[in-house]
């Protein structure tokens, strides 16, 4: 299981291909996006079956090959 960030635009939820190991990382990514974009009105974290491919370290998103337990 992984967590994805989705943003709401014109009443519809949309996501991308980024998946995190933890809900907190997905929430942080959503908050970051809301702070940079003007079109989305909300963000949320949703569970996903997509393999983890990103992590947040020291506030910076970076691509990873695989994170299995969320402790990295």
C-alpha positions as a Markdown table, in Angstrom:
| # | Residue | x | y | z |
|---|---|---|---|---|
| 1 | Unk | 0.0 | 0.0 | 0.0 |
| 2 | Unk | 1.1 | 3.6 | -0.6 |
| 3 | Unk | -0.4 | 7.0 | -0.3 |
| 4 | Unk | -1.1 | 9.5 | -3.1 |
| 5 | Unk | -1.9 | 13.2 | -3.1 |
| 6 | Unk | -4.9 | 14.5 | -4.9 |
| 7 | Unk | -6.0 | 18.1 | -5.5 |
| 8 | Unk | -9.5 | 19.4 | -6.2 |
| 9 | Unk | -10.0 | 21.5 | -9.3 |
| 10 | Unk | -13.5 | 22.7 | -10.4 |
| 11 | Unk | -15.0 | 20.2 | -7.9 |
| 12 | Unk | -13.2 | 17.2 | -9.2 |
| 13 | Unk | -10.3 | 15.3 | -7.5 |
| 14 | Unk | -7.2 | 14.7 | -9.6 |
| 15 | Unk | -3.9 | 12.9 | -8.9 |
| 16 | Unk | -0.6 | 12.2 | -10.6 |
| 17 | Unk | 1.9 | 9.3 | -10.7 |
| 18 | Unk | 3.6 | 10.1 | -7.4 |
| 19 | Unk | 3.1 | 7.6 | -4.6 |
| 20 | Unk | 4.5 | 7.9 | -1.0 |
| 21 | Unk | 5.1 | 5.4 | 1.7 |
| 22 | Unk | 3.2 | 7.4 | 4.3 |
| 23 | Unk | 0.0 | 9.4 | 4.6 |
| 24 | Unk | 1.9 | 12.3 | 6.1 |
| 25 | Unk | 4.2 | 12.6 | 3.1 |
| 26 | Unk | 1.2 | 12.6 | 0.7 |
| 27 | Unk | -0.5 | 15.3 | 2.9 |
| 28 | Unk | 2.7 | 17.4 | 2.8 |
| 29 | Unk | 2.9 | 17.1 | -0.9 |
| 30 | Unk | -0.7 | 18.3 | -1.3 |
| 31 | Unk | -0.1 | 21.2 | 1.0 |
| 32 | Unk | 3.1 | 22.1 | -0.9 |
| 33 | Unk | 1.2 | 22.0 | -4.2 |
| 34 | Unk | -1.6 | 24.2 | -2.8 |
| 35 | Unk | 1.0 | 26.7 | -1.8 |
| 36 | Unk | 2.4 | 27.0 | -5.3 |
| 37 | Unk | -0.7 | 26.6 | -7.5 |
| 38 | Unk | -3.7 | 28.9 | -7.6 |
| 39 | Unk | -6.2 | 26.6 | -9.4 |
| 40 | Unk | -6.6 | 23.8 | -6.8 |
| 41 | Unk | -9.0 | 24.5 | -3.9 |
| 42 | Unk | -8.2 | 21.6 | -1.6 |
| 43 | Unk | -5.9 | 18.6 | -1.3 |
| 44 | Unk | -6.2 | 15.1 | 0.3 |
| 45 | Unk | -4.2 | 11.9 | 0.8 |
| 46 | Unk | -5.7 | 8.7 | -0.5 |
| 47 | Unk | -4.6 | 5.1 | -0.3 |
| 48 | Unk | -3.2 | 3.5 | -3.4 |
| 49 | Unk | -1.9 | 0.1 | -4.7 |
| 50 | Unk | 0.8 | 1.9 | -6.7 |
| 51 | Unk | 4.4 | 1.1 | -5.8 |
| 52 | Unk | 6.1 | 3.9 | -3.8 |
| 53 | Unk | 8.2 | 6.0 | -6.0 |
| 54 | Unk | 8.8 | 9.2 | -4.1 |
| 55 | Unk | 9.7 | 10.2 | -0.5 |
| 56 | Unk | 10.1 | 13.5 | 1.3 |
| 57 | Unk | 13.4 | 14.0 | 3.1 |
| 58 | Unk | 14.1 | 17.3 | 4.9 |
| 59 | Unk | 11.1 | 18.9 | 3.2 |
| 60 | Unk | 12.3 | 17.9 | -0.3 |
| 61 | Unk | 10.5 | 15.5 | -2.6 |
| 62 | Unk | 12.8 | 13.0 | -4.3 |
| 63 | Unk | 12.3 | 10.0 | -6.5 |
| 64 | Unk | 13.2 | 6.6 | -5.1 |
| 65 | Unk | 13.5 | 3.2 | -6.6 |
| 66 | Unk | 11.5 | 1.5 | -3.8 |
| 67 | Unk | 10.5 | 2.3 | -0.2 |
| 68 | Unk | 8.9 | -0.7 | 1.5 |
| 69 | Unk | 8.1 | 0.2 | 5.1 |
| 70 | Unk | 7.9 | 4.0 | 5.3 |
| 71 | Unk | 10.8 | 4.4 | 7.6 |
| 72 | Unk | 13.2 | 5.8 | 5.1 |
